[in-house]
Amino acid sequence: MTDDAQRLYGAVEAGGTKFICAVGDRGGRLVDEVRMNTRDPVSTLGDVCRYFETAAARFGALTALGIGAFGPLDLQPASPTFGFITSTPKPGWRHTDLTGSVHRSLGLPVHLDTDVNAAALGELRWGAGFGLGSVAYVTVGTGIGVGVVHHGRAVHGLVHPEMGHIFVRRHPADASFAGTCPYHGDCLEGLASGPAIVARTKRTLEDAAPADPIWELQADYLGQLCACLVLSHSPQRILIGGGAMQRRLYAKVQARMLHWLRDYVAAEELRAAGYIAAPGLGASAGVKGALSLALGAMD
Amino acid sequence: MTDDAQRLYGAVEAGGTKFICAVGDRGGRLVDEVRMNTRDPVSTLGDVCRYFETAAARFGALTALGIGAFGPLDLQPASPTFGFITSTPKPGWRHTDLTGSVHRSLGLPVHLDTDVNAAALGELRWGAGFGLGSVAYVTVGTGIGVGVVHHGRAVHGLVHPEMGHIFVRRHPADASFAGTCPYHGDCLEGLASGPAIVARTKRTLEDAAPADPIWELQADYLGQLCACLVLSHSPQRILIGGGAMQRRLYAKVQARMLHWLRDYVAAEELRAAGYIAAPGLGASAGVKGALSLALGAMD
């Protein structure tokens, strides 16, 4: 037991604008952490590998590495491009062999998943999903991402969920806005992401006046997402974070979720305070999620 | 191995109008099968238990029993009403202790899940999902039910998925129909179930003329369900059956799914023939799904 508890693992939160690399243990404690700007893949992944080489010299050999990354990712073990970032619009990063390049350089087992799946796993292990078997993690920012865990394992399937792009019904007060999603126009992300808020109000949600109708729109659209999550995944808790989520929205989103469900799903938990909540790991949800990936399967 | 292969299991497909009881083995072969009309819970479950007592006398002791049932069901092991049918509108069946009453009477381990989750598991083990890790099973009939399996296990979460009630966008040619769902009016089930088809056309889909606009509506609404399944669960295959599904719809539903996804999810499999297909176990999908439950977890 002591031996396991002392093992150290590497964690990478791979984002479109920054990478966070850290070293941590099975208890979710981070012993070191650095941030670096996302450049081209070769430079960035070179920086990542150099960080972990230095870290191993300082703290001792690492057991494994977890990467929670922006996507879409190929997570099919049998695929020739397993572990790659695939069709991302991010310049230079299309078809990047994330897992393979880090594994070859460091010689460690590397466990990859989407940033949101990783965060959902981290929340289940150490955060606001502790003790639960299923949780959904939603981030509302430049895009809208959703990660889901069932029976302690992240959902992949053919690719991985992309619930930011579900089609919600238009709020009557929002009929004329075309939406900002380059693929779908007015899908959820096109109506409720950070850029969609700015496109209509010329300011971020944080700066919106309390009486601004944008609050009602956000509550309704995110409430529809939560209703769809309950109908499609029935998670035991829904955690929502990200730069375009604000504390005063949680109760409103839950009220709109209940409005859309119309008492069809008979579970008192849906009405309980905290069914829709903020991530417990705060700004560390991403990197601790990656650490959780490094530890391997739960149970 | 021979010992395991010779073991026999009980299977119950518990439906609102009929119950199918069967005895089968690990290979999915049924050695006996009976159908009975659904009456009140005491009479019906009494019939079920008598059948299995007789079957055990004929074929030898059974190892375990699986029940795939109409719902909603309480599938939380820690709940005081675990194994119950909960808030069903079916007269007399509300709060019926399905698992407990059968277990107490027969003294066998009883494994319960929703009819659609059971069918999804059966398809994965012996049918059109064979060899896959994830599959969605959709039935379109009096209602619309969806079961989902990931990593070889059915999705439950807080309750279990109820994707028949997601909110789809209205087809422009269907703007005036109120929908038939008593809870939501025009959710998917309210627009695309058997009763919704009859309410608009005064006939079943089977009897609709090839040029009837109902085909286009059904294809669009079921296509939206499939798009939502891809975005929320990313299943490796979607199987659609039920009395209100027709063979000529599969290709149209897939085309509408792709229309709604607009190339956002980059996976060739979505375009492949057979991504949306009929259940491989046909009319036995339900009872073989229940048999699959009796066998316990896969892998």
Contacts between the chains, C-beta under 8 A, distances in Angstrom:
chain1	res1	chain2	res2	distance
A	72	B	265	7.6
A	72	B	266	6.4
A	86	B	266	6.0
A	87	B	266	4.1
A	133	B	157	7.8
A	134	B	156	7.5
A	134	B	157	4.3
A	134	B	158	7.3
A	148	B	232	8.0
A	150	B	150	6.1
A	150	B	153	7.4
A	150	B	155	5.4
A	150	B	156	7.6
A	150	B	157	6.5
A	151	B	151	7.2
A	151	B	153	5.5
A	153	B	150	7.4
A	153	B	151	5.5
A	155	B	150	5.4
A	155	B	233	6.6
A	155	B	234	7.3
A	156	B	134	7.5
A	156	B	150	7.6
A	156	B	234	6.7
A	157	B	133	7.8
A	157	B	134	4.3
A	157	B	150	6.5
A	157	B	233	5.6
A	157	B	234	3.3
A	157	B	235	5.1
A	157	B	236	6.0
A	158	B	134	7.3
A	158	B	230	7.6
A	158	B	234	4.7
A	158	B	235	6.5
A	158	B	236	5.0
A	158	B	267	5.4
A	158	B	269	5.7
A	158	B	270	7.5
A	159	B	234	5.0
A	159	B	265	6.0
A	159	B	266	7.6
A	159	B	267	5.2
A	160	B	234	5.8
A	161	B	231	6.5
A	161	B	232	5.6
A	161	B	233	6.5
A	161	B	234	5.6
A	162	B	230	7.9
A	162	B	231	5.1
A	162	B	234	7.6
A	162	B	264	6.9
A	162	B	265	6.2
A	163	B	231	5.4
A	163	B	232	5.3
A	165	B	231	5.6
A	165	B	264	5.7
A	166	B	228	6.0
A	166	B	231	5.3
A	166	B	232	7.1
A	167	B	168	7.7
A	167	B	169	5.7
A	167	B	224	7.1
A	167	B	227	7.6
A	167	B	228	7.7
A	167	B	260	6.8
A	168	B	167	7.7
A	169	B	167	5.7
A	169	B	169	6.8
A	183	B	262	4.9
A	183	B	263	6.9
A	183	B	264	4.3
A	184	B	262	5.6
A	184	B	264	6.8
A	224	B	167	7.1
A	227	B	167	7.6
A	228	B	166	6.0
A	228	B	167	7.7
A	228	B	228	7.1
A	228	B	232	6.9
A	229	B	232	7.7
A	230	B	158	7.6
A	230	B	162	7.9
A	231	B	161	6.5
A	231	B	162	5.1
A	231	B	163	5.4
A	231	B	165	5.6
A	231	B	166	5.3
A	232	B	161	5.6
A	232	B	163	5.3
A	232	B	166	7.0
A	232	B	228	6.9
A	232	B	229	7.7
A	232	B	232	4.1
A	232	B	233	6.7
A	233	B	155	6.5
A	233	B	157	5.6
A	233	B	161	6.5
A	233	B	232	6.6
A	233	B	233	7.7
A	234	B	155	7.3
A	234	B	156	6.7
A	234	B	157	3.3
A	234	B	158	4.7
A	234	B	159	5.0
A	234	B	160	5.8
A	234	B	161	5.6
A	234	B	162	7.6
A	235	B	157	5.1
A	235	B	158	6.5
A	236	B	157	6.0
A	236	B	158	4.9
A	260	B	167	6.8
A	262	B	183	4.9
A	262	B	184	5.6
A	263	B	183	6.9
A	264	B	162	6.9
A	264	B	165	5.7
A	264	B	183	4.3
A	264	B	184	6.8
A	265	B	72	7.6
A	265	B	159	6.0
A	265	B	162	6.1
A	266	B	72	6.4
A	266	B	86	6.0
A	266	B	87	4.1
A	266	B	159	7.7
A	267	B	158	5.4
A	267	B	159	5.2
A	269	B	158	5.7
A	270	B	158	7.5
